[in-house]
Amino acid sequence: MNFTSNSSAVTHIGHVRSHNEDAFLEKPEVGLWAIADGMGGHEAGDFASQLIINSLDDLKINILDQSFIEEIKSSLYESNSRLIELGEKHERINGSTVITMVLNGHTCDYIWAGDSRLYLLRDSKLVQLTKDHSQAEIYVELGMLSRDEANSHISANLLTRCIGTDDSLQLDFGSSDLMHGDRFLLSSDGLDKHLSHQEIEQILIAHERNEALSKLITMTLKKGGSDNVTVTIVDIMSQ
C-alpha cells in the first residue's frame, strides 16, 4: 500500500511577543515538515530558528532515496555547530528547538530536540509521539506534575536539549507505521501552553484540516496567546 499526504501550516505571533521567533518548513512534495522555535531574544531567536529551517530546506531530498534521513540528521548537527560558533562570536545564545517529520515509504520518521511536539491522531485518539526535553518533563516522570500541569509550569521553559547550545547535541528519533486516515500535528510550545491534550484532540477530531488549524490558533489566542504559536497538520491517505 502506498500513501499520499495533504498538509497545511500556520504561525502566529501571539498577543505578548513583539516578534515571531518560530519558523516552519512545509514540503509535502518530498514528505518533509519541520518547526523550529527560537530562543535567546528577538534577534538571536529569529536567526536560530530560521537558520535551521533554511538548512533543511536546502537539502536536495529524493523521496525514493532512504539516505535522506541521514541527510536531515547531518543538517541539524551542522546547524548546531554553526549556531554555537556564531553565539561565541557575538556573545549571545542562538538556540532553538526543532521537530522534523519525514514520510519514509510506509512509515513516519521524526527527529527532535527540545519541546516542539509531534502528535498522532488515529481512530479518534490523540497520542503525543515526542517527549519534551524539559525540566517539567522530568517532574512528570517523577510523578511530581501531571501532563497538563507540566504544560503551564514555569519549569516547562527550562530545556534540557535544543539546537545551538551544546557541542554534544543529542537528537531523539522515533518512527510510526502509517495508516490510512492518520492525522499528524506538529506544534511549537505556544500551543500546549494554553490548550490541554483533550482540547487539541477534540479540535482535530471535529474539524477538517484548515478549519482545525484556525480553531487551534483561535483558542490559543483566546486563552492568552503568551507565546508565538506554530501548527502544522499532515493528513495521510492510502492510494
N, C-alpha and C positions, 0 to 999 in steps of 0.2 A: 504494500500500500504506500502510495506517495502522498505527500502533504503539501499544501499551499497555505499562505497566510495573508491576512489583511491587518493593517495596523494604523493607529492614529496616535499622535503625541501632542502635548500642550504643556507650556510652562507659564507661571505667573509670579510676579514679583512679591505678591502678598501685600499686607497692609502696613507693615512695620519697616521693612528693609528699604533702603534708598536705591539699591542696585540688585540686580539678579545675578547671583553667583552660581546658579545652576546652568548646566549645558547638557544637551542631549543629541543623540545620533539615531536616525531612523533610516535604515537601508533595507527595506523588505526584499528588494531585488536580489540581494545576496544573503538574506536571512540574518541580519546583524542589527542589534539595537543596544543602546547604552545610555546611561545617565551618570553624570558626574556632578557632585555638589561641593563647590569650593569653600575654603575657609581661610582665615588669616586677614580678613578685611577686604574691602571692595576691590582694590587693585590686585592684590595677591590672589584672592579667591576667584575672581573672574578669570585671571590669567591661568591659574592652575587647572580649573575645570575645562576651559576651552582648549588648552594645550593637549590634554588627554583625549578629548573628543576629536580634535583635528588629527592627532596621530592615528587614531583608529580609522578615521575617515579616509586617510591617505593610503591605507593598506589596499593592495591590489588583490582582492579576495576572489578566488574561484570557488563557487559553491560546490563544485564536484571534487575539489582537492581537500582532503581531510587535514592537510598540514596547516590550514588556516587557523586552527585552534592554537597551534604553537605560535603563529604569527601574532595573534592577538595578545597572548601572554607576553611575548617579546616586546610588543608595543607598550604595554603597561609598565614593564620593568624599565624600558628606556625612558618613558615619561617620568618615572620615579627618580631616576638618576639625574635627568635634566632639571627637574624641579628642585632637587636638593642642591645641585650645583648653583642654580640661579638664586636660591634662597640664601646660600652662604655669601654669594657675591653682593647681594643687596641687603643682607642682614634682616631678613624677614622670613616668615613661614609662608611657603607656597604649597598648601596642602589641599587635597580633595578626596572625597570618597569616589567610588566607581562601582556600578553594576553593569555587566555586559552579558547579553544573552545572544546565543547563536543557534540557529536551526542547523542541525547536522544530520541530514538524512531522516531517520526515524526518531531522533532524539533532540531535546533541547539541552544544550550545554551552557553553563553560566559560570562566570568568574566575577569575584567581587572583593572589595576591601572597604571597610567602613560600615555605615548604617543605611546606605541606599539599598532598597529591597527588591526582591523578585517574589511575586505570588503566583500561584496557580489556582484557577477556579475550574473544578472538574465535578460534574454531577451535582452542581449547586452547592459544593463545599469548597471553601477557600482555605488554602494551605500556604503558609509562608515558607518558601523554599530556602531562603538565605537566613543566616543567623547574624545579628548585629555584632560588629566588633566594637563594643562599647562597655563602659563600666556598668551601665544599667543591666546589660545582658548577663554580666557576671552575677549581679544581685538576683536576677531571675533564676539563674541556675542554682543559686544557693537557697532559693525559696524565700528570699527577703522581699521581693516585689512580685506582683502579678505581671502578666504580659502587658495589659493595658496601663497599669500603674507605671511601668517602666517607660512607656512611650512619652509621658509628660514629666518624668522625674528629671531633676537637674543633672543627674549623672549620665543621662542619655547623651548629653553633649560632650562627654569625655570619651573620645575614641581611643581604642587600643590598637587600631590599624587604620592606615589610609595611605594614599599615594603622595609622596613628596616629603615625608618627614623621617624616614628610617632607611638607611642603606640596606638593611637586611629585610626588605619588604617580603611579607608572606601573603600570597594571594590564596583565597579559598576557591574551591572548584566544586561543581555539582552537575548532575545530569538527570534528566527525566525523560522517560519514553513518551512519545506523542500519541494522543488520541484525538479522533475527530470531535470537534466541539470544545477542545481545550481553550481557555482564555488566560493569557499571561498578563500580569500587571507589573511593570517596573515603576518605581517611585523614589523620589528623594524624601528625606525625613520630614519635610514640611507637611506631608500628607498625614503620616501616622502620629505626629504631634497633636493633631486635633481630632482625627477620626479613629474610632475603635475598629478592631478586626471585624466585628459583626456589622458595623455600618458600611465598611468597604465591601464586604461580602454581599450585603443586601443590594447595594447600588449596582454591582457587577452582574448580579442575577437578574435584576429588574429592567435593565436598560440595554439598548443596542450600543455599540462601541462609542460612537461620537457623543451620544447623549450621556453615557456613563462618565466619559471624561469631563463633560460640562458639569454634571452633578457632583463629581468628586471635588472639582475646583470650587464650585459654588458653596458647597457645605463647609469646606476648609476655610474659606474666607468668612463665612457667617460665624464660624467658631473662633475667629480671631486672626487667622492668616498671619501668624507671628514670624513666619519664615518664607523664603522662596519655596515654591512647590512645583514639581515637575512630575507628570504621569504619562506613561505610555501603555496602551493596551494592544496586545497582539492576539488575534483570533486565528485558530488553526482549523483547517478543513482538509478532509481527505479527498483525493481525486478519484 
